[in-house]
């Protein structure tokens, strides 16, 4: 790898090539490539003039819209370590992130300045950054300098900060472009609706680097998304929860022109895939990613997804495809020894664009160079070399002496609640260890009878002992259902009557 990452030079080259094209739009405002570079360089020079050194943390708190990309690029080309914070974060979350990452300076809309100042931060209103009419290049950034700090979802405990270097980010950009299903260009638009601070930013970078257009929406809102889909876009980034929401908003609609739907984050069910194929065609592409390693880790192209979704289920879990370039994947036992194809264990991986370490309350813990990362995910590598995801090791329930993974039950129950999501959790029980409960989101009518008929395919110890429905399942910023919060929601209104025939009883008005 070269000694320095020439982020600034690369952006100026892109602006020179595509200056008059629209780079980013949010459906109302738009930003062209020349303006994108002018704003990013103005911010970068201002950070340098303020004494921000390469690798120093600078936080951003910018909602989805035309400002998000240039703010992100400005911090990056300055050489600072970008610390993107979800715009919907609470005060307590921002304070915790600052404690981990060590930032005081936060770039945010002026409307957030008073709030952030009251918390003890140094807010920089993004409206005060005047575009540079003749931007000049900044020097390359040391590859080993910290380049981005992102936070884990908090599904298994308090969030941690994952540290990536500028060199790792640069490599991730190359690998992302290498596995795109097609090369975007003039006229190609990608629709992004998830927070820019997460996976959307990497796809946006791959699009912008080719002179294509990024459409940023702050969530899935029918009145905003419908005209974009109707006008046509080449690609959509939609985790399964987002994809399911789009399909529910426009039942029976057929949208033409979409060449690829990038999905990942959580398991894509066969039912959601079927509905997506009816609405857009068989264009869904599955990838596996995580905070510790920039997406993609594994890839399953649309034709391969269609093959998997229309073939008998081999019972190995969700098929994620083959390792992406630059990534090694292994499945290991509890002692860390590699397992042969077909045997379930913990997924381990390594690659040059992975995290260099993690920051927790205990401080920074570096990852030794070349070391394998234990992901905490359970999986299997099949005879063809494809990775299958069966769930999180931390989610395994112990009920009546049996080890049961909720993902297996959720797969069987998929679609039983009229297309709504289903989450399976274990409640603490002196008699059983854990009592298995299935919770449906926004279910229509009594779904328990349909669920019971499907459960006949599972061994009796895997059958839920109770069935509930919630209007909404608690999710984190990435759209993942948080089992711990589902469990809390159950116990907030119900109590478990323990014993050989456990049942849930209402303890508080709902």
N, C-alpha and C positions, 0 to 999 in steps of 0.2 A: 504494500500500500504506500502511496506517496506520503511524504513527510507532513504535508499540510492539506487541509480540505478547502478548496477554493470556492466556497459557497457564493461569495460575492461576485466573483468573475462569472460563475455559471449563471447566476440570475441576470446579470447584465447582458449576457449572450442571448438568453431567452427573450429578454425585453427587446433586444435589437432585431431578433428574427420575427417576433409576433406582436410587436408593439401596438398595432391598431386593433388587434383582435380582443374580444371580450374574454377576460380570464376568469372572473368570478361574478356571479349574480346571486341575489337572494329572492328574485322574483319582483323586486321593486327597484333597488339600486344595482349598479353594475360597476366593475372596475376592470379597466383594460390592462394589458401586460405592462405597458410603459408606466402607467400610474402605480401598478403593483410594485415594480422595482423602485420607483421614486419614493414611495412611502416607506418601503422596507429599509432602503439605504438611509433615509433621513433618521429613522429610529436607530439603526445600527450605529451611525456616526454619533448620535446623541448619547448612546450608552457608552461608547468608547470615550467620549469627552468627559463623561461623568466618572471615569476611572474604573469602569467595569472590566475586569480582567477575563481572559479566556477561562471557561469552566466555572465562573462565578454564577450563582443561581439568580435568575430573574423570573418572577412569576407573571403569568398572564391569566386574566379573568375576563374573557371575551366571548360573548354568545355567538352561536352560528350566524353568519352573515358575511358581508363583503369585507369586514375588517379582520376577521379571524386569520385568513392566510397571510396578509402582509405583516401583521403583528408577529405571528409565528416566525416568518422568514426574517424579519428585522432582528429579532433576538438571536436567531441562529447565525446569520451572517456576521453579527457582532462578535461571535465567538463565545458568548455567554452560554450557560446551561439553561435551556428553556424549561420552565416548570409550569406546564399547563394545568390550570385548575378549572374544574367544571364550573360554568357560570351559575349553576343552580346550587352550589355548595353552601352549607350553613356556616355561620360564624365559627362554630366549634370545629368544623372540618377544616376550614382555612387555617385556623390557629394550629391545629395538629399538623397539617401539611407543612406549615412554616417551621414548626419545631423540628420536623424531620429534615427538611431540605435546607433550612438556614437562610431563607430569603426575607427581605424587608420590602424591597421594591416590587410593586405590582402594577402592571399595565392593565388598565380597565377603562370602560366608559366613564365619562365625567359623573354620571348619575351615581356611580358607586364610590366616589371619592370620599364623601363624608363618612360613610359606613366603614371603609377600610382605614381611614385615618383614626377613627374612634377605637379601632382594634390595635392601633399602634404601628400600622404599616406606612410606607411612603408611596402613596398612589401617584401614578403618572397617567393623567387622562389621555387617552389615545387621540382625542380630538385636538390636543395641543401639538401633535407631531405634524409639522408642516412639510408637505412633499418636497423633495429635493429636485429642482427642475433639471439639474445636470449631475446626476449621481456619479460619484467616483468610486472605484473599487477599493475595498478593504483588503488587507493582507490575508493570506490563507490562515486557517485556524489549525492549531496543533491537533493531530488526529487523536492523541491520547487524552485530550482535555474532555472533561465532562460536558456532554452536549444536550442531554435531555433527561429529566427526572419525571417519571410517571408513577402513579399510585395504584396499588392493587385495589381490587373491587371491594375488599372487606367482607367477602362472603364467609371467610373462615377465621375472622378475628379483625382486630384493628388494622387499618390500611398500613402498608409499608411502602417506602419509596424505592423504585427500581431505577438504577443508574445506568445510562447508556452514554458512550463516548461519541464525539463527533465522527470518528472513524467508523464506529459501528453504525451510526445513522447513514453515513454515506454508502456503506456496503449494503445496507437494507434498501436504500433507494434503487441501487443497481439490480438487486435481486427481485424487487417488486416489479420493475419494468421487464425483467427477463421472463417472468411467468404470466404477464398479462395475456389474456386470450386473443387479443388483437391490439395493434398499435393505434391509439387514438390520434386524431388530427383535427383539422379544421371541420367544424360542423358536428363533432362528437361532443355530447354533453353527458356528464355523470351527475346523477342526483344523489346527494348525501343528506341524510336527515338525522343521523346520530351525532352526538357531540363531537366537534372538530378536535377536541383534545384527545380523543381515542383513535380508533382505527381509521376514521374518516380522513384524517390528515395525511396518512401515508398514501392512500389512493388519490387524494387531491394532488399531492406532489407529483405522482406518476403521470397524472393527466396534464398538469400545468407544464411539466418539463417537455411535453410533446406539442404544446400549443393548443390543447383542447380546452373545453370550457367546464368549469365546476359550478354546479347549482347547489347552494347551501340553504337548507331549511332547518329551522329550529323545531324539530319534532315532526310528527305526522299529522298535518291538519288538512282536512279534505279540501277546503276552499283554496288552499295554496298549492297542494300537490296535484290536484286534478288537472289544472291547465298545463302543468309541466309534462305530465304523462300523456295528455291528449296531444300536445304539440310534438312530442317525440323526444326521447333521450336514448343514447346508445347503451348506457349502463346505469345500474342502480346498486348502491351499497345498502343492503337491508338484512341485518341479523334476523333470525326467525321470528322474533317477537314483532319487529317492525314490519316484516313481510306479511305476517298474519293480520296486522292492523290495517295495512293497505288493502288486503283482500276483503276484509270485513267492511271497509268503507265503500268499496265499489263492487258489490256482489254482481256477478254476471257480466261485468265489463271485460272487453278484450282490448288490450293496448298493443299496438304494433310498433315495430322498430327497435325494441329493446334487444340488444345482442348478448347481454350478460347481466345476471343479477349476482353480485358478490354477496355471499352469506357466510356466516360463521358465528363465533361467540357462544352460542348454545346449540343444542342438537336440533336439526331440522327433521320434523316428523314427515312421514309419508303423506299424511293428509294435507299438510300445508304445501308440500311439494306438488301434489296433484292439483290443488287449487291454483297454485302459481303457474303450472304448466298450461292450465286452461286459460288463464288471464294473459300470459306473456309468451307462452311457448316453452319448450324444454330448455331454458337458458340459465337455470340456476347452477351456480358453481360453488362448491363447498371448499372452504379453507379452514385450517386449524392455526390459531395464533394465541399468544398470551403475552402478558406484560414483559416477561423476562426475555422474550425473543420476538423481534418484529415479525409480523405476519408477512408471508405465509410460512408455516412450518411444514404443512402437508397440503396437497392440492388434489381435488377431484373435479375434473372438467365436466361441463354440462352433459355431454354424451355419456360419460361414465356415471354421473349422478343418476341419469335416467335409467341406465342399466341396473344400478343398485336398487332404485326405488320400485322397479317393476319386476324384480326377481324375488324368489322366496327368501325370507329373512334367515340368515345362517345362525343367528343368535349370538353374534360376536360383539354387538354394540353398533354405534353409529359409524359408518365407513367414512373416513376423512381423506383417503387417497394415499398417494405416494409422497415420500419426502421431497420437499422443494430443493432447488439447487442451494448448495452451501450448508445443508442441514443433515445431521446424522440423527437417527431415531433408533432407540432400543427399548425393549420391554424387559424389566428386571424383577427379580424376586425380592423378598424383604431384606436379604443380605446383600443385595446389589449385583447378584450374578445374572448374566443374560439368560432369558428364557427362549425356548424354541418357538417357531410359529405355532399359533393355535392356543398357547397358554397365556392366561391373563396375569398381568403384573402391573407394576408402576411404570409409566412412560418416562423415559429419560431422553434427553437430547443435548446436542451441543452444536455450535456454529460460530463463525467469526463475527456475526452481528448480534450476539447475545449480550445480556447485561454483564457489566463488570463487577457488580455487587449490589447489595441491598442495604437500605437504611431502615432500622427499626428503632424502638425506644432505647435499645442497647447500643446504638451507634452503627457505623458503617462496617459491613462484613463483606470483604472482597471475595469474588469468585476466582479461584485459582485458574490461571490460563490453561485452556484445554480441558478443564474439568467438565464432567457430565452434570447436567442439572436434573435433579429429581423434581418432577413437575407436580406430584401429588395427584395426577390423573391416572386412572386405571384404564388399561387398554390391552389390545391383542394385535399382533402382526399376523395377517393371514398368509396362506401358502403363496399368494401372488406378490407379497411384499407390501400390501396396503395396511395402513394403520386403522384400527377401529377403537373408538372411545366408548368405554362402558360407564364412566362416571368418575367422581372424586373419591379418593380413598377415605377422606374425612367424612363422607356422607354415608358410609356403610352403617347399617343398623344391625343391632344384635337383639333378636326377638325370639324368645323361647329356645335359646341355645343355637339358633341358626343365624348365619351372616346373610343379610339381605341388602341388595343395593336398590335404592329407590328408582334409579333410572330404568331398571328392568321392568318394574311395575308400571312406571309412567309410559313406557313404550307400548305395553299391552293395552293401557287405558286410553291411548291417544285417540281422540275423536269421540270418546264416550259422552263428553259433556257438550255436544253440539259444536265442536270445533274450538272451544275455549281451552286454555292451558290447564294442565293438571299438575299438581305438585304433591309428592309423597314425602312425609316426614315421620320421624319416630318421636313419641312422647315418653318421658321417663316413667318407668313402671317397676315397682318392687317385685311384682309377680312375674312379669315377662322380660324384664330388662328394658325393653322398649315396646310400646304399642304402636303399630303401623296405622297411620291415618292418611287418607287420600283427600285432597282439597281441590275443588274445581273453581275456575275463575269464570264468573258471569255465566253460570250454567243456565240452560233453559229447561225448566221443569225438573222432574225427579230423574236424576241421571244414575241413581244407584242401581236400578235394575239392569240397565245397559252395561254398567261397570261389572256387575256380578257375573253376567253371561261371558264377558271377556276374560275374567279371572280364572275361568275353568282351565285355561291353558297353563296356569302356574301351579306349582306345588302349594298345598294348603298353608304352610308357614309363611308364604309370601303374600297372602291375602290381607288387605287392610281390615282392621277391626271396626273402623268408623269412616263415614263419608260426610264431608262438609262442603259448603259452597261459600265463597267470598266474592264480593263485587269486583275486587281487584287483588291480584297477588302482589305482595311487596317486591319491588325490583330495585336494583342499584342503577347507577347512572348509565351503565352499558346495556341495560335492558334485561339482565339476568335475574331470574327469580332467586331471592335470598331465603334459603330454607330456614335459617335461624329466625328471621323476621316473620315467616309464615307460622312457625311454631309459637312465637310470641303472640301473634294475632289470634291463634286458636285459644291459647290459655288466658287471653284477656277477656274472653267471653264464655269460656267453657271450663269445666273441671273434669278430670278423669276419675271415674269410679273404677278402681283397680280390682283385680281378681281374675279368676279363670274365665269369666265372661265380661271383659272390660267394656265400658261404654262412656261416651261423652255426654255430659249433661250441661245445660245452659246455666251458667253461674251469674251472669250479668246481662242486662238487656242489650240487644244488638242494635 
